Amino acid sequence: MGEVKIIGSNVPNVPWQDRPADSKEWMPVWRYSDNPIIGRNPIEGVARIFNSAVVPYGDEFIGVFRGEQINGIPYIYLGRSKDAIHWEFDKEKIPFKDENGKEFMPVYAYDPRLVKVEDTYYIIWCQDFYGAAIGMAKTTDFKTFTRIENPFLPFNRNAVLFPRKINGNFMMLSRPSDSGHTPFGDIFISESKDMVYWGKHRHVMGKSSEWWEAVKIGGGAAPIETTEGWLLFYHGVTGTCNGYVYSIGGAILDIDNPSIVKYRCENFLLTPEEWYEERGFVPNVTFPCATIHDAESGKIAIYYGAADSYVGLAFTKADEVIAYIKEHSHVTESDTEIGVR
């Protein structure tokens, strides 16, 4: 087999820091030495920004950020950066409109993802739709944000859109759940021809017997297309006597039928170990929501929420992390089957 390559755009200014000399050699992912990149009280009226998503935009970067207001209600804010590390945020929430141009703000909105498909940027988040469900909007210029139909009924979270159509259809991962902090959850995939009607729901993968993902799992960053398949960074949850712990895992999905898991790493790629991951509003959380990646170099920058209080940044290379996932892969029948019963 030849060298693994990212299929996609070149991003020569991808944020990057080489592996520190004292890094744990056996892990393919390492943290940015100046984490967290976004601290508390980043803008007036917002106590914490975390669980947020970013993309390249022109020669710079833009992102959608979960801003937990001082009244405890989360909304989505827009941020811009020249280096994808130092961010400036709009003071006001993103002004969502309906298809007729009238204001149409969600009751609350959190854990956004931001994915470009063809010439349109899609924002996907969790909101109230008579229960926790998925909200969506689109933009082409980050000036006008138009809400589109909610794809699924309650209760659902962690929706992640694929960055291109597969077999002519939009594809999206999600994690059906319940109305609270559900103690269960598997990743499913659904497809749509028009971004309105969603169907052909398939099971992708569920929790495993590994301690770090023994309670539930959910989607993370948008899948990265590679010559080995779709590289997926997701989150796994375990339970302890002191609450949940959220870690980051890795899997590779089939390129043409991503309900099939080709490889799934039995080890976590990142778990709470640093103060900003272990100590915060919700302790012991590393929660991936985005990557910036460069096809030419294979560099990948992973953005993750830390302890529901900060944004952290970690790095890896496509060939290195995929080799690690394959070397430590353990898949089950429910992973490799088509996902229909």
N, C-alpha and C positions, 0 to 999 in steps of 0.2 A: 504494500500500500504506500502511496506517495504521501507527501507532507499534507497535513490537514490545513485547509484554507477557509477563511471567512468569505462568503459570497455576498458582495454588497459594495458600498461606497468606500472610497478612501477618505479618512479623516486624519490628515497629517498632524493636526493640532490636538489630537485626543489627549486628555489629561493623563499624565504618566509619572510614575516614580519607580525606579528600579528596585528590585527586591533588596531589602536591607541585609547587611552582612550577618546580622544576628537573627534573621528570620528562621522559623522552623522549616527546615529543608524539605520535609516530607509533605508539606501542604502546598498546593498549587496556587493559592490565593493569599495575598498579603495586604495589610492595611496601609493606608496613607499615614505617614508619620506625623502629620499636622492635623489629624482628626480631632474633633469633629469639624467639618467644614462649615456647618451652620449651627450656631449656638442658640441659646434661649433668648427670648424677647427680641427677635430679629427686626420687627417693625412695630410701629405703634398699634396697640390693640391686639397683637398676636403674641401669645406666650411662648409657643413652641412651633417649629416647623420640622416635619419628619415625614417618612413614607411618601416620597415625592419622586417625580419622573422628569427627565431631561432629554433633549435631543440636540444634535447639531442644527444650526439655522444660519445659512450663509457662511460667513467666516467665523461666526461666533456660536453662542449656545443660548437656548431658551428652555424654560421648564415650567411645569405646573406643580404647585407645592401645597401640601396639606398644612394649612395654617390653623392651629388650634387657638381660637380667640380667648381672651381673658374671661369671657362668660362661659367657656367650655364647649361652645358650638363650633364644629370644624367647617371650614369653607376652603375653596381652592383659590390660590393667588398665583399671579404670573411673575416669573423672575427671569432676568437676563444676565449673561456673563460673557466676558471675553475669553476666559480660560477654563470655564466649567468648574471652577473651584471657589472663586470669589463672586458672590451673587448680589444683585440689586433687585429689590422686589417692589412691585406696584403696591401702593398703600391700600387701594380698594380691591375688593374681591373681583374675580373675573365676571364681567357682565353678561351672563347668558341670556339669549333671546330665543323666542320660538320662531317657527318658520315664517311668520308674518312680521317679524322684527319687533315684537312686543317683549318687554321684560319677562323672563321666565326663570326665576332663581329657584334652585332646590331648597328644601327645608334645611338640609345640611348636606355636606359633601366631603368625603375623605378618601384617602389612599388612592390618589389618581395615578393613572398610567397615561403615557403620551406616545402615540405610535403613528408614523407616517406610512400611509398606503397610497401608492401612486402620487398624486399631487395634493392630497388632502391629509391634514393632521387630525387625528381623532383623540379626544380626551375621554377616558373611561374611568368611572369612579363608583364608589358605593354611596347610596343615598336612601332617603325614605320614599318608598313607593307602596304606602300602606304596609310597611314592614321593610326590613333591610333588603335592598335590591340594587340593580346596576343602572346607573345613569350614563348617558353618552352625549357628546357634542362634537361638532366639527368646525374647523377653521382652515383657511388657506393663507391668512395674513396675520394672525394673532391680534387682530383688531376687532373682528366680528366673530362671535362664537354662537353657533346655532345649535340648539338642542335637537336631538333626533329621538326616535322612539326608544323607550326602554326595551332592551332585547329579551328580558326574562321576567317571569313572575317572581315575587318574593318566595322563598328567602334565598338570597344569593350574594356572594362577595367575590373579590379577587378576580375580576374579569381582565383578561389580557388578550389583546388583538395581535394576530400574526402580521408581520410587516409586508406581506404580499398575499395576493389571492392564491389559493391552491385549487387546481382543477376548476378554475373560473369562479370560485366562491370565496367570500370573506370567511375567515376562520377565527374563532375566539375560544379561549380557555375560560373556565369559571369554576367556582367552588360552591355548589348548593349547600345550604346550611339551615339554621333556624334563626329565631329573632334575637337570640342572646349571644354570649360568647360560647358558641357551640363546642361541645367536646367531641366532635366528629367532623369529617369532611374529606372528600376525594376530589381530584381534579377531573373535570369533564371537558369535552370539546363540542362545539356547535358550529354550524355553518349557515351562510346566508348569501343569496344572490344580490340582494338590494339593501342590506343593512337595516331592513325593517322586519322581515319575517325570518325567524331563526328556527332551524330544525336539524334533523339527522344527528341528534345528540349521541355522543359516544363516551364511554368511560375511558380515561387515559391511565390513571394510576391512583392508588389509595395509600393510606398510611402503611407503614411496614413494621416489622418486628424490631427494627433498630431503635434504640432508646430515644434518639433525638427527634424522631418523627413517628412516634408510637401512638399519638393522640389524633393528629390530623395533619393535612398538608394543604397547600394552596399555591396558586400561580404567583410568579414574581415579576421579573423583567420580561419584556417582549422577547420571544424566541429569536435566536441568532441563527441565520442560515449558514451552514458550513458544508463542506464536501463530505462530512461524515453523517450529516443529518441536522435536525434543529436542536441547537444547544439551548437548554432551558435551565435557568437559575430559578429555584422555587424555595418556598419556606416550609420547614417541618417543625412541628410542635410536640413537645413532651410535657408531661405533668410532673410536678414535684410537690413536696409538702409545703412549699412556699409559693406555689402558683405555676403558671405556664412558662416555658422557655422556648424561644423562637430561634431556630438556626437556619442557615442557608445551605441548600443541597443542590445537586446537579444531575441532569439526565439528558439523554439524547433521543429525540423522537424521529420516527421515520419521515423522510423528506416529502414523500407523496401521500402518506396516510399517517398523520401525526397522532392518531389515537393509539398507535403501536409504539411502545417503548423499546428501543434497541438496547440501550445501556442505562443503568441507574446506579449511581454511586451509593454504596452502603455506608460510607462515611460522610459526615457533614463537610462542607467546604469552609464554613465560617460559623463560629458559635460564640455567644457572649463571653468575653474574657477581659475586655478593657473597661475602665471605669465608666465611660460614656455609654457602654452597652449594658453594663450590669446595674448602673445606678441612674434612675430617672423617674419620670412620672409612672411608667410601667416598666419595672426592671426586667433585665435579662431578655432583651429583644434585639435581634438582627433581622431586618425585614427588607428583602431586595425589591426594588420597584423599577429599576432602569439600568441600562448599560449604554455607554458610548464605545464604539469599537471601530477599528481601522482595518480594512480588508488587506491592505498591503503588508502591514507589519504584524497583524494578528493580535495587536494589543487590545485589551478589554478593560475598561474602567467600570466598576460596579458601584451603583449608588444604592445605599440602604439606610432605612430608618434605624435609629439606635435608641432603645429604651423609651420610645414614644416621646423623645425630647430633643433629638439631634439628627443631623444627617451625616453619615459616614461615607467614606470612599475607600474602595479596595481595588486591587489590580490583579490581573492574570494575563496569560497568553493563550490563544485558542488551542494551539497544539499541545501545550503543557496541561491545561485543564481537561481537555478531551482525553488525552492519554491516561490521566489519573482516573477519570470516570470509568474508562474502559477497563483499566487494570483492577479497579475495586468494584466492578459492577456485580450486582445481584438483582436479577429480575424474576418475577413470579409469573404464573399463568395469567393472572388478571392484568399484568403489565403488557404482556406480549400479544394477547388476544385482540380481536378487532374492536371490542368494547360494546358489543350488542348482546343482549340476553332476552 
